[in-house]
Amino acid sequence: AQIALEKGFDGVDINMGCPDKSVFNRSGGAGLILQPKLAKEIILSVKKAIKEGIKKLNIKKDITISVKTRTGYKIPETKEWIGSLLEAEPNVICIHARTFAQKYSGLADWSQIGIAADLAKNTKTKIFGNGDIKSRQQALERIKEYNLAGVLIGRGALGNPWIFKGIIPTTEERFMVLLEHCKKFTEFFPTADLSIMRKHLAWYVKDFPHAAEVRNELMQINSIDDVKKILSRIQVVP
Ligand SMILES: Cc1cc2nc3c(=O)[nH]c(=O)nc-3n(C[C@H](O)[C@H](O)[C@H](O)COP(=O)(O)O)c2cc1C
């Protein structure tokens, strides 16, 4: 946590939701759902470290401590699990409304997020809901319905960063952002292979004639030039 402060970050997010087996088996991520006492101790020690770090580094801004988690291990245990986390008073709890066992299957059970929001009502902890949000409109509805501080959008933003503004981009805009994404990727990972980006690029390509063919072609690219060649052949009709 102190390293995060030294590097100038605004907060520390503690992952108590990752369902990956290797993480879970080491009591990391969602593994902490089975160890509520340890989870609480982690939050408290991060809080202590942040408090000390703020003093030591003379930081003037607020630093947010958040926990990202799920609703339970095999079945939702929201009352017990979130109730226990609330005792450690993190600033924010973000809840992906699936259990560990569900991984990404089935549907997110938003009624559990409602239960968590009720539990947190008279506390200082803000609740953010997460799971299966497909549009800005839906996000706003969920915030209102469950009385939340906000929601998190994951897969709904893949190839669709416009979801946050709630706008439908033109095909031209999609291509521009797709290319920008490629450029940012190569700036950020100069030695990485652009083929890693193939599926991400394909997610941008939809809602125009022959989009499926273009997606197939993008699944073969190895360079930005390959991407440009494919896009330049497509006549964009605004
Ligand atoms: C490929 C992938 C990677 C993810 N990595 C993280 C992560 O590093 N930390 C985290 O808190 N959640 C991670 N998540 C979970 C998402 O934050 C989110 O909880 C989940 O996808 C459900 O939300 P969604 O339906 O909006 O996608 C990941 C999800 C996916 C699909």
The ligand as an SDF file (V2000), in Angstrom:
LIG
                    3D

 31 33  0  0  0  0  0  0  0  0999 V2000
  -10.5090  -11.1230  -18.6340 C   0  0  0  0  0  0  0  0  0  0  0  0
  -10.9640  -10.5880  -17.2940 C   0  0  0  0  0  0  0  0  0  0  0  0
  -10.0030  -10.1130  -16.3970 C   0  0  0  0  0  0  0  0  0  0  0  0
  -10.3890   -9.6110  -15.1480 C   0  0  0  0  0  0  0  0  0  0  0  0
   -9.4450   -9.1310  -14.2810 N   0  0  0  0  0  0  0  0  0  0  0  0
   -9.8190   -8.5790  -13.1090 C   0  0  0  0  0  0  0  0  0  0  0  0
   -8.8660   -8.0040  -12.2220 C   0  0  0  0  0  0  0  0  0  0  0  0
   -7.6640   -7.9950  -12.4830 O   0  0  0  0  0  0  0  0  0  0  0  0
   -9.3050   -7.4590  -11.0670 N   0  0  0  0  0  0  0  0  0  0  0  0
  -10.6330   -7.4360  -10.7540 C   0  0  0  0  0  0  0  0  0  0  0  0
  -10.9980   -6.9100   -9.7050 O   0  0  0  0  0  0  0  0  0  0  0  0
  -11.5620   -7.9880  -11.5620 N   0  0  0  0  0  0  0  0  0  0  0  0
  -11.1840   -8.5410  -12.7230 C   0  0  0  0  0  0  0  0  0  0  0  0
  -12.1300   -9.0930  -13.5530 N   0  0  0  0  0  0  0  0  0  0  0  0
  -13.5350   -9.1420  -13.1320 C   0  0  0  0  0  0  0  0  0  0  0  0
  -14.2880   -7.9060  -13.5880 C   0  0  0  0  0  0  0  0  0  0  0  0
  -13.7880   -6.7690  -12.9170 O   0  0  0  0  0  0  0  0  0  0  0  0
  -15.7790   -8.0050  -13.2790 C   0  0  0  0  0  0  0  0  0  0  0  0
  -15.9540   -8.1940  -11.9090 O   0  0  0  0  0  0  0  0  0  0  0  0
  -16.4670   -9.1400  -14.0170 C   0  0  0  0  0  0  0  0  0  0  0  0
  -16.0300   -9.2340  -15.3550 O   0  0  0  0  0  0  0  0  0  0  0  0
  -17.9910   -8.9630  -13.9910 C   0  0  0  0  0  0  0  0  0  0  0  0
  -18.3610   -7.7200  -14.5350 O   0  0  0  0  0  0  0  0  0  0  0  0
  -18.8990   -7.5810  -16.0600 P   0  0  0  0  0  0  0  0  0  0  0  0
  -20.0840   -8.4880  -16.1890 O   0  0  0  0  0  0  0  0  0  0  0  0
  -19.2330   -6.1240  -16.2040 O   0  0  0  0  0  0  0  0  0  0  0  0
  -17.7710   -8.0240  -16.9360 O   0  0  0  0  0  0  0  0  0  0  0  0
  -11.7640   -9.5990  -14.7930 C   0  0  0  0  0  0  0  0  0  0  0  0
  -12.7140  -10.0720  -15.7090 C   0  0  0  0  0  0  0  0  0  0  0  0
  -12.3410  -10.5650  -16.9430 C   0  0  0  0  0  0  0  0  0  0  0  0
  -13.4010  -11.0730  -17.8950 C   0  0  0  0  0  0  0  0  0  0  0  0
  1  2  1  0
  2  3  1  0
  2 30  2  0
  3  4  2  0
  4  5  1  0
  4 28  1  0
  5  6  2  0
  6  7  1  0
  6 13  1  0
  7  8  2  0
  7  9  1  0
  9 10  1  0
 10 11  2  0
 10 12  1  0
 12 13  2  0
 13 14  1  0
 14 15  1  0
 14 28  1  0
 15 16  1  0
 16 17  1  0
 16 18  1  0
 18 19  1  0
 18 20  1  0
 20 21  1  0
 20 22  1  0
 22 23  1  0
 23 24  1  0
 24 25  2  0
 24 26  1  0
 24 27  1  0
 28 29  2  0
 29 30  1  0
 30 31  1  0
M  END
$$$$
